[in-house]
Amino acid sequence: MGKTVVEKILARAAGRPAVSAGDVVEPAVDLAMSHENGALVINQFLEIYKGTGLAPRVWDPSRIAIIFDHRVPAESPKTATNQKKVREFVAANGITKFHDIRGDLGGICHQILPENGYVRPGAVVLGTDSHTTSHGALGALAFGIGATEMASVWALGTALNVEVPATIKVVVNGKLPPMVGPKDIILRLVGQLTAEGANYRVLEFHGETIRAMSTSGRLTLCNMSVEAGATSGIVPADAETLRYLREEAGVAGTLTPVTPDRDATYVRTLEIDVSKLEPQIACPHTVDNVKPIGAVAGTKVHQIVIGSCTNGRLDDLEIAAGILRGKKVAQGVRMLVFPASGRIYTQALLKGLLADFVQAGAVVMNPGCGPCLGVHEGALGDGETALSTTNRNFKGRMGNPASDVYLCSPAVAAASALAGVITDPRTVTVGGVR
């Protein structure tokens, strides 16, 4: 019987000749990631050693990555103290994959890992963040776990009692129309599957559209796979994966793509033709409440957000800046731009994109999660509406349950910033062309 990508990855990591969906394994972990919630992991980790007389030491400091991104710079004494605690732990344990609050090396964890070559095809990547699914874009199995589970990973180097998930095959074909991109594909898919349609499943992406898609776009797809309940999203590693890791992430070591067998068993196969896909919008207050843009066009917005681990990469900023260039954000609209990493911030600066944003009236913020959580920056007022390229629009997601959040692509966000209402970017003139 043929095997899916996740079955092959978990068989290798568990030291077994083969595994099948439903088996329970304890795979070796290739990379364990946390952000500020590493402070919680540390508490649980120290509990493991309490009363043993053993010095608490992580199993392999080279396989742990910690990135400050959720509350940067620290907004309170509590956050600052927790960050201090993590810094001390990192130093004591020799953890080198640590990205503190820095303009050059900092950023969002789900961008920092790929661009630094920390994730490789076939790896098992665990993170104390649900959007760890992002890293399946590089052909890895990546999923989120809790702080207590991560503490055991830090101690043992293995994940305990992992059930091998079944896989849904998603085949995407067709050429994307102008102003339609990967964010529209994943919103369309989440709307079709619903928020629980892929529970305890892996979404394995295939098709000509995926093969032609950049790693940035693939990260968007895998990032939001969890919004359909998926354990992970995976794009089997291919030529684009190897190109990205070699040319952009600077990886020089051996890379071994893991691909599914031709006769692999899938619980379901979905086929999507994107050739006539319209821009998609996730409406309040669930990510699967997805409608074509025509159904919500004209809705007034107060705040536009471009960025996050979903759409804060250079190509996302280029799309938005191209629409905004030479124009002005509508009166009464706040536009916040959050590049996903310091590297992307610098690239956007050198390309003049940040100047395009500022001259249009946007506020360019430091790399980080920002208003995606609404606990640090960019909270909404009562009755306000945000249109955002982030990945969740639950009630209160941007800090206020008395507000509304719509999700969209960078193109839709930029076009709407100009009009002050949700706007189809296909109706906007860009560089003299509509």
C-alpha positions in Angstrom: 0.0 0.0 0.0 1.3 3.4 -1.0 2.1 6.1 1.6 1.3 9.8 2.0 3.9 12.4 2.8 2.9 12.5 6.5 3.1 8.7 6.8 6.6 8.6 5.3 7.8 11.4 7.6 6.4 9.9 10.7 7.8 6.4 9.9 11.3 7.8 9.5 11.0 9.9 12.7 9.6 7.0 14.7 12.2 4.5 13.4 9.7 2.3 11.8 9.7 0.7 8.3 6.2 2.0 7.7 3.2 3.6 9.5 -0.4 4.1 8.5 -3.1 6.6 9.4 -4.4 5.8 12.9 -1.1 4.3 14.2 0.2 6.0 17.4 3.9 6.8 17.3 6.5 8.8 19.3 8.6 10.5 16.6 11.9 12.2 17.1 11.6 16.0 16.8 13.8 17.8 14.3 12.9 21.3 15.5 11.0 22.7 18.5 9.8 26.3 18.3 8.3 28.7 20.8 7.9 32.4 21.0 7.2 34.5 24.2 5.1 31.6 25.5 8.5 29.9 26.0 8.2 31.3 29.5 5.3 28.9 30.1 7.3 26.0 28.6 10.2 26.8 30.9 7.9 26.6 34.0 6.6 23.1 32.9 10.1 22.0 31.9 11.5 22.8 35.4 8.6 20.9 37.0 9.8 17.8 35.2 13.1 17.9 37.0 11.8 19.0 40.4 12.8 16.5 43.1 15.0 14.4 40.8 18.3 15.9 41.8 19.2 16.3 38.1 20.2 19.5 36.5 17.5 20.6 34.0 19.0 20.6 30.5 17.3 20.6 27.2 17.9 17.5 25.1 19.5 19.3 22.1 19.9 23.1 22.2 20.6 23.1 18.4 17.1 21.8 17.7 15.2 24.5 19.7 14.2 27.9 18.2 12.8 30.7 20.2 11.6 33.9 18.6 10.0 37.0 20.3 7.2 38.2 18.0 3.9 38.4 19.8 4.6 41.5 22.0 7.5 43.3 20.6 8.7 45.6 22.0 7.3 44.5 25.4 4.1 46.4 26.3 4.1 45.7 30.0 6.4 44.8 33.0 4.9 41.3 33.0 5.8 40.7 29.3 9.3 42.2 29.8 10.0 40.0 32.8 8.9 36.9 31.0 11.1 37.8 28.0 14.0 38.4 30.5 13.3 34.9 31.9 13.5 33.4 28.5 16.7 35.2 27.6 18.3 33.8 30.8 17.2 30.2 30.0 18.4 30.5 26.4 21.9 31.6 27.6 22.1 28.9 30.3 21.2 26.2 27.8 23.2 27.3 24.8 20.2 27.8 22.5 21.6 29.6 19.4 18.4 29.7 17.3 17.2 32.6 19.4 15.8 35.7 17.8 15.4 38.6 20.3 13.8 42.0 19.6 16.1 43.2 16.8 15.7 45.2 13.7 17.9 43.0 11.6 17.3 39.4 12.8 13.9 39.7 14.4 10.4 39.0 13.1 7.5 36.6 13.2 8.4 33.0 14.2 6.7 31.5 11.1 8.8 33.7 8.8 12.1 33.5 10.8 12.2 29.7 10.6 11.9 29.4 6.8 14.1 32.3 5.8 16.9 31.1 8.1 16.8 27.6 6.8 15.7 26.1 10.1 13.0 23.9 8.4 14.0 21.1 5.9 11.9 18.8 3.8 10.9 15.6 5.7 11.4 17.2 9.1 9.1 17.0 12.1 8.6 20.5 13.4 6.6 21.3 16.5 5.7 24.7 17.8 3.7 26.2 20.7 1.6 28.1 18.2 -1.3 26.8 16.1 0.1 28.4 12.9 3.2 26.2 13.0 1.3 24.5 10.2 3.0 27.1 8.0 6.2 25.2 7.7 4.6 22.3 5.8 5.2 24.7 2.8 8.8 23.3 2.8 7.7 19.7 2.7 7.9 19.2 6.5 5.3 17.9 9.0 4.7 20.9 11.2 2.0 21.3 13.8 1.2 23.1 17.1 1.3 21.7 20.6 0.7 23.0 24.1 3.3 24.2 26.6 3.3 21.0 28.7 3.8 18.9 25.6 6.6 21.1 24.5 8.3 20.8 27.9 8.5 17.0 27.4 9.9 17.6 23.9 12.6 19.8 25.4 13.4 17.1 27.9 13.2 14.0 25.7 13.5 15.1 22.1 10.4 13.1 21.1 6.7 13.8 20.8 4.5 11.5 22.8 1.5 9.6 21.6 1.1 11.2 18.1 -1.6 9.6 16.1 -0.7 9.4 12.4 -3.3 11.6 10.7 -5.2 10.7 7.6 -4.7 12.9 4.6 -6.9 15.0 2.3 -5.5 15.5 -1.1 -6.1 19.0 -2.5 -5.4 19.4 -6.2 -5.3 23.0 -7.4 -5.2 23.7 -11.2 -5.6 26.7 -13.5 -3.9 30.1 -13.8 -4.8 32.6 -11.2 -6.6 35.7 -12.6 -5.1 39.1 -12.0 -5.4 40.4 -8.5 -6.3 36.9 -7.2 -3.7 35.0 -5.2 -2.8 32.2 -2.7 -4.8 33.9 0.1 -8.0 33.7 -2.0 -7.3 30.0 -2.7 -7.0 29.1 1.0 -10.0 31.2 2.0 -12.0 29.5 -0.7 -10.8 26.1 0.6 -11.5 26.9 4.2 -15.0 28.1 3.3 -15.6 24.8 1.4 -14.3 22.5 4.1 -15.6 24.5 7.1 -13.7 25.1 10.3 -13.9 21.5 11.3 -13.9 19.8 7.9 -10.2 18.8 8.1 -10.1 17.9 11.8 -7.2 15.5 12.6 -6.3 15.5 8.9 -3.4 16.8 6.8 -4.0 18.8 3.7 -1.6 17.7 1.1 -1.4 20.2 -1.8 -0.9 19.3 -5.4 -1.6 20.5 -8.9 -0.2 22.8 -11.6 -1.1 26.0 -9.6 0.9 24.8 -6.6 3.9 23.8 -8.7 3.9 27.3 -10.2 3.5 29.0 -6.8 6.3 30.6 -4.9 7.3 29.4 -1.4 5.7 32.6 -0.1 2.3 31.6 -1.5 2.7 28.1 -0.2 3.4 29.4 3.3 0.1 31.3 3.1 -1.8 28.0 2.2 -0.2 26.0 4.9 -0.5 28.7 7.5 -4.2 28.8 7.2 -4.7 25.0 6.8 -5.3 25.0 10.6 -8.4 27.2 10.1 -10.1 24.2 8.5 -9.1 22.1 11.6 -6.1 20.5 9.9 -3.3 19.1 11.9 -1.0 20.4 9.2 -0.8 21.5 5.6 2.0 20.0 3.4 3.3 20.9 0.0 5.6 18.0 -1.1 9.1 19.4 -1.6 9.9 20.1 -5.2 12.3 22.2 -7.3 10.8 25.5 -5.9 11.4 24.2 -2.3 15.0 23.4 -3.1 15.5 26.8 -4.9 14.1 28.7 -1.9 16.2 26.8 0.6 19.4 27.2 -1.4 19.1 30.7 -2.8 17.0 32.5 -0.2 17.6 30.6 3.1 21.3 29.8 2.3 21.0 26.1 3.1 24.1 24.2 1.9 23.5 20.8 3.5 21.8 17.7 2.1 18.1 18.1 1.3 15.9 15.1 0.7 12.4 15.7 -0.5 9.6 13.4 0.7 6.9 12.8 -1.9 3.8 10.6 -1.7 3.5 7.3 -3.5 1.4 7.2 -6.6 -1.0 4.8 -4.9 -1.1 6.6 -1.6 -4.4 6.4 0.3 -6.4 9.6 0.9 -9.6 9.9 2.8 -10.8 12.5 0.4 -9.7 14.3 -2.8 -10.7 17.9 -3.5 -10.1 19.6 -6.9 -10.1 23.3 -7.3 -10.0 25.2 -10.6 -8.7 28.7 -9.9 -9.0 30.1 -13.4 -12.2 31.9 -12.6 -11.6 32.4 -8.9 -12.7 35.8 -7.5 -11.2 37.6 -4.5 -12.5 36.0 -1.4 -13.5 37.5 2.0 -13.9 35.8 5.3 -16.7 37.7 7.1 -17.2 38.0 10.9 -16.8 36.1 13.1 -15.4 32.9 11.7 -12.8 32.1 9.1 -15.1 29.7 7.2 -17.7 32.4 6.7 -16.3 33.0 3.3 -18.0 35.0 0.5 -16.9 36.3 -2.9 -16.0 40.0 -2.7 -19.0 41.1 -4.6 -21.2 40.0 -1.7 -19.6 42.4 0.7 -18.2 45.2 -1.5 -19.1 48.6 -0.2 -18.8 47.6 3.5 -17.2 50.6 5.4 -13.9 49.9 7.1 -12.0 51.9 9.7 -8.7 50.0 9.9 -6.7 48.1 7.2 -3.9 45.8 8.3 -1.3 44.3 6.0 1.2 41.8 7.4 1.3 38.8 9.8 2.7 35.3 9.2 0.1 34.9 6.6 0.7 37.9 4.3 3.7 40.0 5.5 6.3 38.8 3.0 8.0 40.9 0.3 5.7 39.8 -2.5 2.6 40.7 -0.4 4.1 44.2 0.3 4.9 44.6 -3.4 1.3 43.9 -4.4 -0.1 46.3 -1.9 2.5 49.1 -2.6 1.8 48.8 -6.3 -1.8 49.6 -5.8 -1.2 52.4 -3.3 1.7 54.1 -5.2 0.9 57.7 -6.0 -2.4 57.6 -4.2 -3.8 58.3 -0.7 -5.5 56.2 1.9 -9.1 57.4 2.4 -9.9 59.9 5.1 -11.1 58.2 8.2 -9.1 55.0 7.5 -6.1 53.9 9.5 -3.7 51.6 7.6 -1.1 49.6 9.5 1.7 47.7 7.7 3.7 45.0 9.5 6.5 43.3 7.5 7.0 39.7 8.7 10.7 40.0 9.5 13.6 42.4 9.8 15.0 41.0 6.5 11.7 41.7 4.7 11.6 45.2 6.3 15.0 45.9 4.9 14.2 44.5 1.5 11.0 46.6 1.3 13.0 49.7 2.5 15.6 49.3 -0.3 12.9 48.7 -2.9 11.1 51.9 -1.9 8.0 50.1 -0.8 8.0 51.5 2.7 8.1 55.0 1.2 5.1 54.1 -1.0 3.2 53.1 2.1 4.1 56.2 4.2 3.4 58.6 1.3 0.0 57.0 0.9 -0.8 57.6 4.5 -0.1 54.2 6.0 1.8 53.6 9.2 4.7 51.1 8.9 5.2 49.2 12.1 8.1 47.0 13.3 8.0 43.4 12.3 5.8 41.3 14.7 2.3 40.0 15.2 0.9 43.4 16.1 -2.9 43.7 15.8 -3.4 40.1 14.7 -3.9 39.4 18.5 -5.0 42.9 19.4 -3.2 42.7 22.8 -0.2 44.9 21.9 -1.0 47.2 18.9 -3.8 48.1 16.6 -6.8 47.3 18.8 -10.2 48.4 17.4 -12.8 50.7 19.0 -16.4 49.8 19.7 -18.3 49.3 16.5 -15.3 49.6 14.3 -14.5 47.3 11.3 -11.1 46.1 10.3 -10.1 44.5 7.0 -7.0 42.5 7.4 -4.6 40.1 5.7 -4.2 38.1 8.9 -5.5 34.6 9.5 -8.3 34.9 12.1 -11.4 37.0 12.6 -12.9 35.5 15.8 -14.9 37.9 18.0 -12.4 40.0 19.9 -9.4 38.9 17.8 -8.2 42.5 17.4 -8.7 43.3 21.0 -12.4 44.2 21.1 -15.4 41.9 21.0 -17.5 44.9 20.0 -15.8 45.1 16.6 -15.8 43.2 13.3 -12.8 41.8 11.4 -12.9 40.7 7.8 -10.0 38.8 6.2 -8.7 39.3 2.7 -5.6 39.3 0.4 -3.1 42.1 0.2 -4.6 43.3 -3.1 -8.1 43.7 -1.5 -6.7 45.4 1.5 -4.8 48.0 -0.5 -7.7 48.7 -2.8 -10.1 49.0 0.1 -7.7 51.4 1.9 -8.0 53.8 -1.0 -11.8 53.7 -1.1 -12.6 53.4 2.6 -14.9 50.5 1.9 -14.3 46.9 0.9 -13.3 47.1 -2.7 -12.6 44.7 -5.5 -8.9 45.3 -6.6 -9.8 44.4 -10.2 -11.6 47.7 -10.4 -8.6 49.8 -9.3 -6.2 51.4 -11.8 -2.6 50.3 -11.2 0.2 51.9 -13.2 -2.3 53.2 -15.7 -3.9 49.8 -16.2 -7.1 48.5 -14.7 
